[in-house]
């Protein structure tokens, strides 16, 4: 019984020291973020914004190409009508 109490106190002491160490340095903050999933969430949000920005740029490019094609088609039709 006495040994069990010593083991529990040692576990709590070591846990407390590790806990304080983790919050006492920058790498501890990173470790806490990693364990809680905050880092993964931040990375996900960043990638999500990057993908949205790329999607918007590609949509603008597609719209520009479509507009150019439509304009060329109209010009071709007008030219054909004028030739006839």
Secondary structure, 3 states (H helix, E strand, C coil): CHHHHHHHHHHHHHHHHHHHHHHHCHHHHHHHHHHHCHHHHHHHHHHHHHHHHHHHHHHHHHHHHHHHHHHHHHHHHHHHHHHC
